Amino acid sequence: MRELLISAARETLQTEINEIISLPERIDDPFVDACKLILACQGKVIVSGIGKSGHIGKKIAATLASTGTPAFYVHPAEALHGDLGMIAAGDVVLLISYSGHAAEFRRMMPLLRALPVGIIAFTGNPESPLACSADHVINIHVTREACPLGLAPTCSAVCTLMMGDALAIALMKARNFSEHDYARTHPAGSLGARLLCRVGDIMRSGEKIPQVSHDASITDALFELTRTGLGLVAVTDSHQALCGVFTDGDLRRWLLTGGSVSGAVTEAMTEQCHTLVPSQLASEALAIFHEKKISAAPVLSPDRRVIGAIGTHDIHEAGL
């Protein structure tokens, strides 16, 4: 049994690899024309397919949408029962059918032409009704399926998916879609947090800022350290301008040298400290913390007033 399973799996993969090898040769003028049609589109791309083609179509639509081409999937049967209302003049429709004989597409085609919309076909049959009715045809033909019965879409499904990826990435590069653009479509992921999250978005503000006046005692600063748990207290003047910071390390050094907790915080604070501004990326702040071997910093306005504070824990909680 083990040998049978391994043999079947390896044969499947090898068959699919063999079919994939021929795909780059099909990136020619029809492919370029399809890309140009989408790039000129002022609306959106609607992807449709039924059965396995529908599952692949959903993934292609998702990839297009996340790489700079507005797109979504519509089921062809649902399209014939109201969802055609999602498609408007000026859109581009990408129809996927390996045989090119999907009955739903034959019924949809006159309605799509009446809008009108641009039509791109992914099909393995360039002579099919779908191909003959489309503006541009992308050939996804395979010589054989990996299924031993020749029935289950295997090689054809893989080739369709890969051609969809080729289309999406070609469009992505033509649009100069950047890492920052990608982050905007993935704000909840780690990439979005790294490229979009700024210090001002996640810093502690208001009553959550650990701070004491410049005439406070070390005891006052110690209470503020305990209250906020940031490991740092900003020492400010009467105008909220930063005078320095008092940290856990400053407290230990003060006590080890015989200092009293009743002493002035200005005697024990660090005057030359690292500060941040709200517009800095949180990832940049984290890099500074690591480089300077600190865990927190005050956030200043352009006139050096303390308007916030942030620590490594705050940044990690934001997803970085």
C-alpha positions in Angstrom: 0.0 0.0 0.0 2.8 2.4 0.9 4.5 2.0 -2.5 1.1 2.5 -4.3 0.4 5.7 -2.5 3.9 7.1 -3.0 3.9 6.2 -6.7 0.4 7.7 -7.3 1.3 10.9 -5.6 4.6 11.3 -7.4 3.1 10.5 -10.7 0.4 13.2 -10.1 2.9 15.8 -9.2 5.2 15.0 -12.2 2.2 15.1 -14.6 1.2 18.5 -13.3 4.8 19.8 -13.5 5.0 18.6 -17.1 1.8 20.5 -18.0 3.0 23.6 -16.2 6.2 23.8 -18.2 4.3 24.8 -21.3 2.5 27.7 -19.7 5.2 30.4 -20.2 5.0 29.9 -24.0 1.4 31.0 -23.9 2.3 34.5 -22.5 1.9 36.2 -25.8 -0.2 39.0 -27.5 -3.6 37.8 -26.3 -2.3 37.8 -22.7 -0.8 41.3 -23.2 -4.1 42.5 -24.7 -6.0 41.1 -21.8 -3.7 43.0 -19.4 -4.2 46.2 -21.3 -7.9 45.8 -21.2 -7.9 45.5 -17.4 -5.4 48.3 -17.0 -7.7 50.6 -19.0 -10.7 49.5 -17.0 -12.3 52.3 -15.0 -14.5 49.8 -13.1 -13.7 46.4 -11.6 -12.9 42.9 -12.7 -15.6 40.3 -12.1 -14.4 36.7 -12.2 -16.8 33.8 -12.8 -16.6 30.1 -13.2 -18.6 27.1 -12.2 -17.5 23.9 -10.4 -13.7 23.6 -9.9 -13.3 26.6 -12.2 -15.4 28.6 -9.7 -13.1 27.6 -6.8 -10.1 28.7 -8.8 -11.9 31.8 -9.9 -12.4 32.9 -6.3 -8.7 32.6 -5.6 -7.9 34.6 -8.8 -10.3 37.3 -7.8 -8.8 37.5 -4.3 -5.3 37.7 -5.7 -6.2 40.5 -8.1 -7.9 42.5 -5.4 -5.0 42.2 -3.0 -2.4 43.2 -5.7 -4.0 46.4 -6.9 -6.8 45.3 -9.3 -10.3 45.8 -7.8 -12.0 42.4 -8.4 -14.6 40.0 -6.9 -16.1 36.7 -7.8 -19.7 36.1 -9.0 -21.2 32.6 -9.3 -22.6 32.2 -12.8 -25.8 30.6 -11.6 -26.4 33.5 -9.1 -25.6 36.0 -11.9 -28.6 34.6 -13.8 -30.8 35.2 -10.8 -30.0 38.8 -9.9 -26.2 39.1 -9.4 -25.7 40.4 -12.9 -26.7 43.7 -11.2 -23.2 43.7 -9.7 -21.7 44.1 -13.2 -21.8 47.5 -14.8 -20.8 49.1 -18.1 -17.1 49.6 -18.2 -16.2 46.6 -16.1 -14.1 43.6 -17.3 -15.5 40.1 -16.9 -13.1 37.1 -16.6 -14.9 33.9 -17.5 -13.3 30.5 -16.7 -14.4 27.3 -18.3 -12.0 24.7 -19.4 -14.4 23.2 -22.0 -15.7 26.6 -23.0 -19.2 25.1 -23.2 -20.7 26.2 -19.8 -24.4 26.7 -20.4 -24.5 29.5 -17.9 -22.0 31.5 -19.9 -23.9 31.0 -23.1 -26.9 32.6 -21.4 -24.9 35.4 -19.8 -23.0 36.4 -22.9 -25.8 38.4 -24.7 -26.5 40.2 -21.4 -22.9 41.1 -20.9 -22.6 42.4 -24.4 -25.6 44.6 -23.9 -24.0 46.4 -21.0 -21.2 46.5 -22.5 -18.2 45.0 -20.7 -14.9 43.7 -21.8 -14.7 39.9 -21.7 -11.7 37.7 -21.1 -11.9 33.9 -21.4 -9.7 31.4 -19.6 -10.4 28.2 -21.6 -8.7 25.0 -22.8 -10.7 25.1 -26.0 -9.9 28.1 -28.2 -12.6 27.0 -30.7 -15.3 26.9 -28.0 -18.4 29.1 -27.9 -16.9 31.0 -24.9 -13.6 31.6 -26.8 -15.5 32.8 -29.9 -17.5 35.3 -27.9 -14.7 36.7 -25.8 -12.6 39.8 -26.6 -9.4 38.0 -25.5 -8.7 34.3 -24.9 -6.1 32.9 -22.5 -5.2 29.3 -23.4 -5.1 27.0 -20.4 -5.1 23.7 -22.4 -3.5 20.6 -21.0 -2.6 17.4 -22.8 -3.8 15.3 -20.0 -5.2 15.4 -16.4 -3.3 13.7 -13.5 -6.6 11.9 -12.7 -6.2 8.3 -13.9 -9.8 8.5 -15.3 -9.0 11.8 -17.1 -12.0 13.4 -15.5 -11.2 15.2 -12.3 -9.7 18.7 -13.0 -6.1 18.4 -11.8 -3.6 19.7 -14.3 -6.2 22.0 -15.8 -7.0 23.5 -12.4 -3.4 24.0 -11.5 -2.7 25.7 -14.9 -5.7 27.9 -14.5 -4.6 29.0 -11.1 -1.1 29.7 -12.3 -2.3 31.7 -15.3 -4.4 33.7 -12.9 -1.3 34.4 -10.8 0.6 35.4 -13.9 -2.2 37.9 -14.8 -2.4 39.4 -11.3 1.4 39.8 -10.9 1.8 41.3 -14.4 -0.9 43.8 -13.6 0.7 44.5 -10.2 4.0 45.3 -11.8 2.4 47.4 -14.5 0.7 49.5 -11.8 4.0 49.9 -9.8 2.1 48.4 -6.9 4.4 48.8 -3.9 5.0 47.1 -0.6 3.1 50.0 1.0 0.2 49.6 -1.4 0.1 45.9 -0.5 0.1 46.7 3.2 -3.0 49.0 2.8 -4.9 45.9 1.5 -3.6 43.8 4.4 -3.9 46.2 7.4 -4.6 43.4 9.9 -1.4 41.4 9.0 2.1 41.8 10.3 3.1 43.5 7.1 0.4 46.1 7.5 1.4 46.7 11.1 5.0 47.2 10.1 4.4 49.6 7.2 1.3 51.5 8.4 1.3 51.6 12.2 2.8 54.8 13.5 3.9 55.8 17.0 1.0 58.3 17.3 -1.5 55.5 16.6 -0.6 53.4 19.6 1.2 55.6 22.1 -0.1 56.2 25.6 -1.7 59.6 25.9 -3.6 61.7 28.4 -3.7 60.2 31.9 -1.8 57.1 30.7 1.4 59.1 30.1 3.9 58.5 33.0 5.1 62.0 33.9 6.0 64.2 36.9 6.8 67.9 37.2 10.4 69.0 37.4 10.0 69.9 41.1 8.7 66.4 42.0 10.6 64.1 44.4 12.0 60.7 43.6 9.2 59.3 45.7 6.7 61.0 43.4 8.5 59.5 40.3 8.6 56.1 42.0 4.8 56.2 42.4 4.4 57.1 38.8 6.6 54.3 37.7 4.5 51.9 39.6 1.2 53.4 38.4 2.0 53.1 34.7 4.4 50.2 34.6 6.3 51.6 31.6 9.7 51.7 33.3 10.0 55.3 32.4 8.7 58.7 33.7 8.9 61.9 31.7 10.0 64.9 33.8 8.4 68.1 32.4 8.5 71.8 33.2 5.5 74.0 33.7 4.8 74.1 29.9 4.9 70.3 29.5 8.3 70.6 27.8 10.6 67.6 28.4 13.4 68.1 31.0 14.5 64.5 31.0 13.4 61.0 31.9 13.5 59.0 35.1 13.8 55.2 34.6 14.0 52.0 36.7 17.7 52.1 36.0 18.1 55.7 37.2 16.3 54.7 40.5 18.7 51.7 41.0 21.8 53.9 40.3 20.6 56.6 42.6 19.9 54.3 45.5 23.3 52.4 45.0 25.1 55.7 45.3 23.4 56.5 48.6 20.7 58.8 47.3 17.5 59.3 49.2 14.0 58.8 47.8 13.1 62.2 49.2 15.6 63.9 46.8 14.6 65.9 43.8 13.9 63.8 40.7 16.0 66.2 38.6 19.1 65.1 40.5 18.6 61.5 39.4 17.0 61.8 36.0 18.7 61.3 32.6 18.6 64.6 30.7 20.0 63.4 27.3 17.3 60.8 26.4 15.9 59.2 23.3 12.6 60.6 22.1 10.1 59.9 19.4 7.6 61.8 17.3 4.0 60.6 16.5 4.7 60.4 12.7 7.5 57.8 13.1 6.7 54.2 12.2 6.2 51.9 15.2 8.6 49.5 13.5 11.2 52.2 13.4 10.7 52.9 17.1 11.1 49.3 17.9 14.4 49.2 16.0 15.6 52.2 17.9 14.7 50.5 21.2 16.7 47.4 20.2 19.7 49.5 19.0 19.8 51.7 22.1 18.9 48.9 24.5 16.0 50.8 26.0 12.4 49.7 26.4 10.4 52.9 26.3 10.6 56.6 25.2 8.5 59.8 25.5 6.8 61.1 22.4 7.2 64.8 21.7 5.4 67.5 19.7 7.5 69.8 17.5 7.9 72.3 20.4 9.2 69.4 22.6 6.1 69.1 24.7 5.4 65.6 26.0 2.2 64.3 24.2 2.7 60.6 24.7 4.9 57.7 25.7 5.4 54.3 24.2 7.2 51.0 25.2 8.1 47.8 23.5 5.0 46.1 25.0 2.7 48.7 23.3 4.4 48.0 19.9 4.2 44.2 20.3 0.5 44.5 21.2 0.0 46.3 17.9 1.2 43.2 16.0 4.8 44.0 15.4 
